[in-house]
């Protein structure tokens, strides 16, 4: 059994409201500069910062409203469990948790953590607290299936 889930794709959904909201942010930011030009006022640094913040916020809302996760520009978040390794990355800015099945002696599941005793008698703790309950069930199922195939002691 292989479990391969892109966590960013799971979290992103299309939203017409967010697209419209993003467009309104950009229109509002542009109107700020246009009003300054119409009134023959000089455009100061504050005006450009104000414009930039609102325009960037609008772009983020439009991108996410179209169903593309904005976090994808910064990295990946995934669950990958196959017959060779376990690899989990709960967020874009989180550290990857990785171990090869050949390095595992036993697995003990306790309080949203996988305590993995390695063949060199060290213990690796894989933290699962940032995952939904449904994902926890899928992770436990995939780990238990592969552990049984590889005759690894399992306490779940």
N, C-alpha and C positions, 0 to 999 in steps of 0.2 A: 504494500500500500504506500502510495506517495501522497503527501499533503503539500500543496504549493498554493499559497494565498498571497496576493498582493494587497496589503492592508490599505494602501492609498486608494486603490480602485474600489474597495469595499466601502470606504467612507464617502466617496464622491458621488453625488446625484445631481442630475440636471434640475435647474430651478429658474423658471422664467422671472420670478420675483427678484432674484439676485442679479440677473442680467439687467433688468430695468433699473434696479437700485444702483448698479455700477454705472450705467449710462447717465443717470441723474447726478451722480458724484462728478463725473467728467464734465457734464454741462455746467454744473454749479462752479467747478474750478475754472472753466473757460470763461464763464460770465464774469467772474471776479476780475480777470485781466481785461476783458472787453470793457467793462464799466470804467476801469481806471483809464483806459485809452480814450473813451468817449468824453470823460470829464477832463481830459488834458492834464491828468496828474502823472507824475513820474512813477514808474513802477520800481518799487524798492525791493530789497532782499526779502523782506517779510512776505511780500506779495508772491514772489517766486516760490518761497518755501511753502506757503499756504496752497498755491496752485499744485505744487509737486505732491504734497501729502494727499490732497483730495483726488488728484488724477491717479496716483498709484493705488489708492484705496479703491477707486472705481475699476481700474484694470484688474485688480485681484478679484473683486466681486464678479466681474464679467467672465473671467477665466474659470472660476469655480462654478458659476452659474451654468456655464456650457458643459460642465461635467468633467473638466480636467483639473486634477488636484494641483494646487499651486505649490505644494510641498515637493512635487516631483522635480522642480527646478533645483532643489537643494539636496536631494538624495532619494533613497528608497526605504520602504518599510515592508517587511514580508515575513512569512512563515514558510520554511522549506524543510520538510522532513522526508528523506528518502532512505533507501537501503544503504547508503554510504555515509551520510552525516545528518546531524541536526543543526539547523541554522535558523536563528530567530533574531529579528530586528524590529522592535515594537514601535519605533518612531524614526522619523527622518534624522533627528539629531541624537538618537540613542546609539549605544555601542552594540555591535553585532555579538550575539552569543552563539558560539560554534563548537561542535565536538564531532569527531569521527566515531562511528559505531565500533570500529576496531579498538578504540581506546577505552571502551566502557566495560566495566566489570558488573555493576549492578545499578539499578535505578530505583529511587524511593521518592514517591510523591507526597509532599507534606505542605499544606497551607499555601497553595498557588506557587509552589516551587518544586522544581525537579532537582533532587539531590542525587548527583551522579557520582558514583565511586569509580574512579578510573583504574586502569590496570596497574598503575604505579602507586596505588593506595592514596592518592590525593582525591579531594572531593571538589567537584565543580557544582555550583548552585546556579541553575537557570531560573531566573525570576519570571513568573508568568502573571504578575499582578496587573499589568497594563492591558491584558486581553479580556474580551467579553467572555461571558459564561459559555456561550455557544462555541466560541473558538477554543476555550479550554477543553471542552468535551472532545472536539475534533483532534486537538493536539494529543490528549491522553489516549484516544483511540488509535491514532497513527503510531505513537510511541509504543503502546502495548502490542500492537500487531507486529511491528518490526522487531521489537525485543523478543517476542515469542519465537519468531522465525530464526533469530540469531542465538537462541538459548541464553538470553541474558536474564539474570534474576531481576524480578520486577515486583515492587510493592506499591500498588495503586489502590 
